[in-house]
Amino acid sequence: MTEMLKGTLEGIVLAILATRPAYGYEITAQLREQGFDDIAEGTVYALLVRIERNGMVDVVKVPSEKGPPRKVYSLNQQGREQLEEFWTTWNFVAARLEKLHQGGEQ
């Protein structure tokens, strides 16, 4: 399950950011609320660094009551396009898996 999740985590995080801007801890909390309890906070932060570097999000530093400023991530146009590609791929794979699960019928 963990290995399968690694391949889809980027799309899941982009989908979370499509609903509203968030900082790393909020994203991790939302993942846990959705039942993704095994995802380490460090994994999420590494992913956020990667999607920022790949130009899929805009980042604004917001003052924090405790500690350094928080980086708030929001999905930009490139991120929305990547998310759309993720959903297209997901739907393709899910349909084929469902067909296999049903014994090849459909």
GROMACS elastic network, one bead per residue, 0.5 to 0.9 nm:
[ bonds ]
;  ai    aj funct       b0    kb
    1     4     6  0.51687   500
    1     5     6  0.60781   500
    1     6     6  0.87137   500
    2     5     6  0.50366   500
    2     6     6  0.62905   500
    2    38     6  0.76697   500
    2    39     6  0.81279   500
    3     6     6  0.52019   500
    3     7     6  0.69032   500
    4     7     6  0.55307   500
    4     8     6  0.69280   500
    4     9     6  0.88812   500
    5     8     6  0.52043   500
    5     9     6  0.57681   500
    5    36     6  0.89477   500
    5    39     6  0.87400   500
    6     9     6  0.52941   500
    6    10     6  0.79030   500
    7    10     6  0.73758   500
    7    11     6  0.85759   500
    8    11     6  0.54871   500
    8    12     6  0.63220   500
    8    13     6  0.88342   500
    8    86     6  0.83708   500
    8    90     6  0.87280   500
    9    13     6  0.61057   500
    9    14     6  0.84946   500
    9    44     6  0.84226   500
    9    47     6  0.82150   500
   10    13     6  0.52357   500
   10    14     6  0.61489   500
   10    15     6  0.85730   500
   10    44     6  0.89253   500
   10    47     6  0.68489   500
   10    48     6  0.85904   500
   10    51     6  0.79276   500
   10    83     6  0.87387   500
   10    86     6  0.87613   500
   11    14     6  0.50123   500
   11    15     6  0.60679   500
   11    16     6  0.86338   500
   11    82     6  0.79815   500
   11    83     6  0.59641   500
   11    86     6  0.58495   500
   11    87     6  0.78275   500
   12    15     6  0.50451   500
   12    16     6  0.63279   500
   12    17     6  0.87457   500
   12    31     6  0.84211   500
   12    83     6  0.86435   500
   12    86     6  0.89905   500
   13    16     6  0.50110   500
   13    17     6  0.62403   500
   13    18     6  0.85752   500
   13    27     6  0.71881   500
   13    31     6  0.81763   500
   13    44     6  0.82996   500
   13    47     6  0.85741   500
   13    48     6  0.84961   500
   14    17     6  0.50207   500
   14    18     6  0.60979   500
   14    19     6  0.89804   500
   14    51     6  0.88936   500
   14    56     6  0.85532   500
   14    57     6  0.87692   500
   14    75     6  0.70246   500
   14    79     6  0.69629   500
   14    80     6  0.77547   500
   14    82     6  0.82327   500
   14    83     6  0.60918   500
   15    19     6  0.69337   500
   15    75     6  0.89776   500
   15    80     6  0.87453   500
   15    83     6  0.67300   500
   16    19     6  0.56243   500
   16    20     6  0.71482   500
   16    21     6  0.84487   500
   16    22     6  0.84665   500
   16    27     6  0.71570   500
   16    30     6  0.77568   500
   16    31     6  0.84275   500
   17    20     6  0.52184   500
   17    21     6  0.55234   500
   17    22     6  0.66414   500
   17    27     6  0.80694   500
   17    57     6  0.87669   500
   17    73     6  0.73220   500
   17    74     6  0.59679   500
   17    75     6  0.57561   500
   18    21     6  0.75957   500
   18    74     6  0.76103   500
   18    75     6  0.59955   500
   18    76     6  0.89375   500
   18    79     6  0.86946   500
   18    80     6  0.73815   500
   18    83     6  0.84960   500
   19    75     6  0.89562   500
   20    73     6  0.88591   500
   20    74     6  0.68904   500
   20    75     6  0.81490   500
   21    72     6  0.63239   500
   21    73     6  0.53815   500
   21    75     6  0.71886   500
   22    25     6  0.81933   500
   22    26     6  0.59333   500
   22    27     6  0.63244   500
   22    71     6  0.82588   500
   22    72     6  0.51734   500
   22    73     6  0.54231   500
   22    74     6  0.67962   500
   23    26     6  0.54467   500
   23    27     6  0.63192   500
   23    28     6  0.88377   500
   23    70     6  0.65791   500
   23    71     6  0.56979   500
   23    73     6  0.58789   500
   23    74     6  0.88765   500
   24    27     6  0.51674   500
   24    28     6  0.62691   500
   24    29     6  0.86447   500
   24    41     6  0.79735   500
   24    44     6  0.69801   500
   24    45     6  0.62625   500
   24    48     6  0.75748   500
   24    70     6  0.82764   500
   24    71     6  0.75110   500
   24    72     6  0.75657   500
   24    73     6  0.80747   500
   25    28     6  0.50310   500
   25    29     6  0.60978   500
   25    30     6  0.85845   500
   25    41     6  0.74089   500
   25    44     6  0.86595   500
   25    45     6  0.86856   500
   26    30     6  0.61253   500
   26    31     6  0.85842   500
   27    30     6  0.50750   500
   27    31     6  0.62016   500
   27    32     6  0.86738   500
   27    44     6  0.78145   500
   28    31     6  0.50764   500
   28    32     6  0.63026   500
   28    33     6  0.86733   500
   28    36     6  0.88484   500
   28    39     6  0.78392   500
   28    40     6  0.80399   500
   28    41     6  0.61630   500
   28    44     6  0.67015   500
   28    45     6  0.89152   500
   29    32     6  0.50849   500
   29    33     6  0.61572   500
   29    34     6  0.86609   500
   30    34     6  0.62485   500
   30    35     6  0.87771   500
   30    36     6  0.86733   500
   31    34     6  0.51165   500
   31    35     6  0.65392   500
   31    36     6  0.52404   500
   31    37     6  0.71939   500
   31    39     6  0.79011   500
   32    35     6  0.50256   500
   32    38     6  0.80824   500
   32    39     6  0.79232   500
   33    36     6  0.72640   500
   33    37     6  0.79872   500
   34    37     6  0.82058   500
   35    38     6  0.85834   500
   36    39     6  0.61460   500
   37    40     6  0.81317   500
   39    42     6  0.84231   500
   39    43     6  0.67402   500
   39    44     6  0.74884   500
   40    43     6  0.52667   500
   40    44     6  0.67699   500
   40    45     6  0.89860   500
   41    44     6  0.51992   500
   41    45     6  0.63731   500
   41    46     6  0.87525   500
   42    45     6  0.50713   500
   42    46     6  0.61393   500
   42    47     6  0.85446   500
   43    46     6  0.51961   500
   43    47     6  0.62124   500
   43    48     6  0.86722   500
   44    47     6  0.50590   500
   44    48     6  0.61744   500
   44    49     6  0.87259   500
   45    49     6  0.62896   500
   45    50     6  0.86968   500
   46    49     6  0.51718   500
   46    50     6  0.63855   500
   46    51     6  0.88620   500
   47    50     6  0.50358   500
   47    51     6  0.62106   500
   47    52     6  0.84788   500
   48    51     6  0.52162   500
   48    52     6  0.59930   500
   48    53     6  0.84299   500
   48    57     6  0.86997   500
   48    73     6  0.82377   500
   49    52     6  0.51733   500
   49    53     6  0.60769   500
   49    54     6  0.85903   500
   50    53     6  0.50288   500
   50    54     6  0.60896   500
   50    55     6  0.86775   500
   51    55     6  0.62639   500
   51    56     6  0.54568   500
   51    57     6  0.65825   500
   51    79     6  0.82401   500
   52    55     6  0.51823   500
   52    56     6  0.59062   500
   52    57     6  0.54326   500
   52    58     6  0.71531   500
   52    59     6  0.76360   500
   52    73     6  0.83555   500
   53    56     6  0.78161   500
   53    57     6  0.86270   500
   54    57     6  0.82196   500
   55    58     6  0.75294   500
   55    76     6  0.81531   500
   55    78     6  0.68011   500
   55    79     6  0.73833   500
   56    74     6  0.86457   500
   56    75     6  0.63474   500
   56    76     6  0.59012   500
   56    77     6  0.73065   500
   56    78     6  0.50498   500
   56    80     6  0.76226   500
   56    81     6  0.86709   500
   56    82     6  0.75552   500
   57    73     6  0.60226   500
   57    74     6  0.53441   500
   57    76     6  0.51230   500
   57    77     6  0.82539   500
   57    78     6  0.76566   500
   57    79     6  0.60014   500
   58    72     6  0.81792   500
   58    73     6  0.57564   500
   58    74     6  0.52676   500
   58    75     6  0.63597   500
   58    76     6  0.61125   500
   59    71     6  0.61131   500
   59    72     6  0.55213   500
   59    74     6  0.64826   500
   59    75     6  0.89921   500
   60    70     6  0.80870   500
   60    71     6  0.56641   500
   60    72     6  0.52580   500
   60    73     6  0.67696   500
   60    74     6  0.84069   500
   61    69     6  0.57305   500
   61    70     6  0.54018   500
   61    72     6  0.61135   500
   61    73     6  0.89368   500
   62    68     6  0.89760   500
   62    69     6  0.52338   500
   62    70     6  0.51580   500
   62    71     6  0.63522   500
   62    72     6  0.68610   500
   63    66     6  0.86969   500
   63    67     6  0.86139   500
   63    68     6  0.70693   500
   63    70     6  0.62429   500
   63    71     6  0.89438   500
   64    67     6  0.61775   500
   64    68     6  0.62039   500
   64    70     6  0.60372   500
   65    68     6  0.84046   500
   65    69     6  0.84355   500
   66    69     6  0.84233   500
   67    70     6  0.86123   500
   74    79     6  0.88741   500
   75    78     6  0.78873   500
   75    79     6  0.53732   500
   75    80     6  0.64219   500
   76    79     6  0.51390   500
   76    80     6  0.61879   500
   76    81     6  0.87083   500
   77    80     6  0.50231   500
   77    81     6  0.62251   500
   77    82     6  0.86034   500
   78    81     6  0.51010   500
   78    82     6  0.61907   500
   78    83     6  0.86012   500
   79    83     6  0.60614   500
   79    84     6  0.85664   500
   80    84     6  0.61798   500
   80    85     6  0.86250   500
   81    84     6  0.50817   500
   81    85     6  0.62744   500
   81    86     6  0.86167   500
   82    85     6  0.50289   500
   82    86     6  0.61414   500
   82    87     6  0.87529   500
   83    87     6  0.62725   500
   83    88     6  0.86310   500
   84    87     6  0.51750   500
   84    88     6  0.62331   500
   84    89     6  0.86562   500
   85    88     6  0.50733   500
   85    89     6  0.61704   500
   85    90     6  0.84284   500
   86    89     6  0.51978   500
   86    90     6  0.59329   500
   86    91     6  0.85447   500
   87    91     6  0.59750   500
   87    92     6  0.84740   500
   88    91     6  0.52734   500
   88    92     6  0.62814   500
   88    93     6  0.87752   500
   89    92     6  0.50808   500
   89    93     6  0.62000   500
   89    94     6  0.84495   500
   90    93     6  0.52412   500
   90    94     6  0.58754   500
   90    95     6  0.84389   500
   91    94     6  0.50603   500
   91    95     6  0.59962   500
   91    96     6  0.86119   500
   92    95     6  0.53989   500
   92    96     6  0.64798   500
   92    97     6  0.87791   500
   93    96     6  0.52291   500
   93    97     6  0.61135   500
   93    98     6  0.85377   500
   94    97     6  0.50781   500
   94    98     6  0.60157   500
   94    99     6  0.85197   500
   95    98     6  0.51336   500
   95    99     6  0.62056   500
   95   100     6  0.87210   500
   96    99     6  0.50176   500
   96   100     6  0.62550   500
   96   101     6  0.85537   500
   96   104     6  0.88833   500
   97   100     6  0.50216   500
   97   101     6  0.60195   500
   97   102     6  0.85475   500
   98   102     6  0.61176   500
   98   103     6  0.86885   500
   98   104     6  0.85236   500
   99   102     6  0.51378   500
   99   103     6  0.64889   500
   99   104     6  0.50760   500
   99   105     6  0.61322   500
   99   106     6  0.64773   500
  100   103     6  0.51420   500
  100   105     6  0.77654   500
  101   104     6  0.71795   500
  101   105     6  0.89126   500
  102   105     6  0.59453   500
  102   106     6  0.78956   500
  103   106     6  0.88913   500
